[in-house]
Amino acid sequence: MLQPIGWLIATIVLLFVEASTFNLVSVWFAVGSAVALVSCIFTDSLRVQSVIFVAVSFVCLLALRPLAAKLRKSPVPTNADLNIGRTATVLTAVTDDVPGRVRLDGVDWNAQAKPGTSFEPGERCRVAEIRSTLLIVEPVPLETPIH
C-alpha cells in the first residue's frame, strides 16, 4: 500500500527538481516513476516496479535526450565581447562591493570594479570582462615609453 504513495512522491519531487533547474536531468526519472506508479495497478512486487522504473527512465534518457538537445536553443552571440579591453569613463563611484555606472562609446553601463580596486567619477577604466549587462572594470594600464 505504501508503494503507490512512494512512487507518487518520487514523481512529484522529480518534477519539482526539473522545474527548478530546467536542465532536463530529472524529467526522465519522473517519467519512470510515473510509469512505476501506474504499474502498481498490475503488480504488488516492488522489485518489478523498480525494474520498470529503471527501464523506462533509461529508455527515455536514451531516446529523448538527443531530441531535447536539438530543440534547446544555443545562446545568441552578441558583439558585447568586443568591448573587452576598451576604455570607459566612470560616471558614478565604482567599487568591488558596490556597482556604479560607466560610459563606453556614449552608452551608460552598470559596472563593478575588480577586487581591490575602485574608481571615482571622471576616472578612466578598462573593461576586463562582461557578465550579462555588467562590465567588470580594472585600472587602465600605464603605457611605458619606448626607448
ROTOR-437092 format. One record per residue (C-alpha): residue in one letter; x, y, z; residue number from 0. Coordinates in Angstrom, 1 decimal. Each point is the difference from the previous one (the first is absolute). Layout:
N
<"A" <X Y Z> NUM>
...
This chain:
147
<"M" <0.0 0.0 0.0> 0>
<"L" <2.9 2.4 0.6> 1>
<"Q" <1.5 -0.7 -3.4> 2>
<"P" <-2.4 2.2 -2.0> 3>
<"I" <0.5 2.8 2.5> 4>
<"G" <3.7 -0.3 -0.3> 5>
<"W" <-0.1 0.0 -3.8> 6>
<"L" <-2.3 3.0 0.0> 7>
<"I" <2.3 1.9 2.4> 8>
<"A" <3.0 -0.9 -2.2> 9>
<"T" <-1.8 1.3 -3.1> 10>
<"I" <-1.0 3.3 1.6> 11>
<"V" <3.5 0.6 1.5> 12>
<"L" <1.7 -0.8 -3.3> 13>
<"L" <-2.4 2.3 -1.9> 14>
<"F" <0.7 2.7 2.5> 15>
<"V" <3.7 -0.4 -0.3> 16>
<"E" <-0.3 0.2 -3.8> 17>
<"A" <-2.2 3.1 0.1> 18>
<"S" <2.6 1.7 2.2> 19>
<"T" <3.0 -0.8 -2.2> 20>
<"F" <-1.3 -0.3 -3.6> 21>
<"N" <3.1 -2.2 -0.8> 22>
<"L" <-1.9 -3.1 -1.2> 23>
<"V" <1.7 -2.1 2.6> 24>
<"S" <-2.8 -1.4 2.2> 25>
<"V" <-2.9 0.1 -2.4> 26>
<"W" <0.9 -3.4 -1.3> 27>
<"F" <-0.1 -1.5 3.5> 28>
<"A" <-3.3 1.8 0.7> 29>
<"V" <-1.5 -1.8 -3.1> 30>
<"G" <1.5 -3.3 1.3> 31>
<"S" <-1.5 0.5 3.5> 32>
<"A" <-3.4 0.9 -1.6> 33>
<"V" <0.0 -3.2 -2.0> 34>
<"A" <1.0 -2.0 3.1> 35>
<"L" <-2.9 1.7 1.8> 36>
<"V" <-2.4 -1.3 -2.7> 37>
<"S" <1.6 -3.4 0.2> 38>
<"C" <-1.3 -0.2 3.7> 39>
<"I" <-3.4 -0.8 -1.5> 40>
<"F" <1.3 -3.2 -1.6> 41>
<"T" <2.6 -1.3 2.6> 42>
<"D" <0.8 0.4 3.6> 43>
<"S" <3.6 -1.0 -0.5> 44>
<"L" <2.4 2.8 0.9> 45>
<"R" <2.7 -1.8 -2.0> 46>
<"V" <-2.1 0.0 -3.2> 47>
<"Q" <-0.9 3.7 0.5> 48>
<"S" <3.6 0.9 0.6> 49>
<"V" <1.1 -1.8 -3.2> 50>
<"I" <-2.8 1.9 -1.9> 51>
<"F" <1.2 3.3 1.5> 52>
<"V" <3.6 -0.6 -1.0> 53>
<"A" <-0.9 -1.3 -3.5> 54>
<"V" <-2.4 2.8 -0.9> 55>
<"S" <2.4 2.6 1.4> 56>
<"F" <2.9 -1.4 -2.0> 57>
<"V" <-2.0 -0.2 -3.2> 58>
<"C" <-1.3 3.5 0.4> 59>
<"L" <3.5 1.3 0.6> 60>
<"L" <1.5 -1.8 -3.0> 61>
<"A" <-2.9 0.8 -2.4> 62>
<"L" <-1.0 3.5 0.9> 63>
<"R" <3.1 1.7 1.3> 64>
<"P" <1.5 0.4 -3.5> 65>
<"L" <-3.3 1.4 -1.2> 66>
<"A" <-0.1 2.5 2.9> 67>
<"A" <3.6 1.0 -0.7> 68>
<"K" <-1.0 0.9 -3.6> 69>
<"L" <-2.9 2.0 1.1> 70>
<"R" <2.0 2.0 2.6> 71>
<"K" <0.9 3.3 -1.4> 72>
<"S" <3.6 1.0 0.2> 73>
<"P" <0.9 3.4 1.5> 74>
<"V" <-0.2 2.9 -2.5> 75>
<"P" <3.4 1.5 -0.5> 76>
<"T" <0.2 3.7 0.4> 77>
<"N" <2.7 2.5 -0.7> 78>
<"A" <0.3 1.0 3.6> 79>
<"D" <3.3 -2.0 0.4> 80>
<"L" <1.5 2.5 -2.5> 81>
<"N" <0.0 2.5 2.9> 82>
<"I" <2.5 -2.0 2.0> 83>
<"G" <3.3 1.9 0.2> 84>
<"R" <-1.6 3.4 -0.9> 85>
<"T" <0.1 3.1 2.2> 86>
<"A" <-3.0 1.5 1.7> 87>
<"T" <-0.7 3.1 2.1> 88>
<"V" <-1.3 -0.4 3.6> 89>
<"L" <-3.3 1.8 0.6> 90>
<"T" <-0.7 -1.0 3.6> 91>
<"A" <2.3 -1.6 2.5> 92>
<"V" <0.8 -3.6 -0.8> 93>
<"T" <1.4 -2.5 2.5> 94>
<"D" <0.4 -3.7 0.3> 95>
<"D" <-2.9 0.0 2.5> 96>
<"V" <-2.4 2.5 -1.4> 97>
<"P" <-0.6 0.3 -3.8> 98>
<"G" <-0.1 3.4 -1.6> 99>
<"R" <-0.4 1.4 -3.5> 100>
<"V" <2.5 0.5 -2.8> 101>
<"R" <-0.3 1.4 -3.5> 102>
<"L" <1.4 -1.9 -3.0> 103>
<"D" <-0.5 1.5 -3.5> 104>
<"G" <-2.9 2.1 1.2> 105>
<"V" <-1.8 -2.9 1.6> 106>
<"D" <-0.4 -0.2 3.8> 107>
<"W" <0.7 -3.4 1.6> 108>
<"N" <-0.2 -1.4 3.5> 109>
<"A" <3.6 -0.8 1.1> 110>
<"Q" <1.7 -1.7 2.9> 111>
<"A" <3.7 0.3 0.8> 112>
<"K" <2.3 -3.0 0.1> 113>
<"P" <0.8 -1.0 3.7> 114>
<"G" <2.3 2.5 1.7> 115>
<"T" <-0.7 2.9 -2.4> 116>
<"S" <-2.3 3.0 0.0> 117>
<"F" <-0.7 2.9 -2.3> 118>
<"E" <-1.3 3.5 0.5> 119>
<"P" <-2.1 2.0 -2.4> 120>
<"G" <2.0 1.4 -2.9> 121>
<"E" <2.7 -2.7 0.2> 122>
<"R" <0.8 -2.3 -2.9> 123>
<"C" <-0.3 -3.8 0.3> 124>
<"R" <0.4 -3.0 -2.3> 125>
<"V" <-2.6 -2.7 -0.6> 126>
<"A" <1.5 -3.3 1.2> 127>
<"E" <-3.1 -2.2 -0.5> 128>
<"I" <-3.8 0.1 -0.5> 129>
<"R" <-2.5 -1.9 2.0> 130>
<"S" <-3.4 0.5 -1.6> 131>
<"T" <-0.5 3.8 0.1> 132>
<"L" <2.6 0.6 2.7> 133>
<"L" <3.5 1.1 -1.0> 134>
<"I" <2.8 -1.1 2.2> 135>
<"V" <2.6 2.8 -0.1> 136>
<"E" <3.6 0.3 1.0> 137>
<"P" <2.6 2.9 0.0> 138>
<"V" <1.3 1.1 -3.4> 139>
<"P" <3.5 -1.4 -0.4> 140>
<"L" <2.7 2.6 0.0> 141>
<"E" <1.8 0.2 -3.4> 142>
<"T" <3.7 -0.2 0.2> 143>
<"P" <2.0 2.2 -2.4> 144>
<"I" <2.0 -1.7 -2.7> 145>
<"H" <3.7 0.8 0.1> 146>
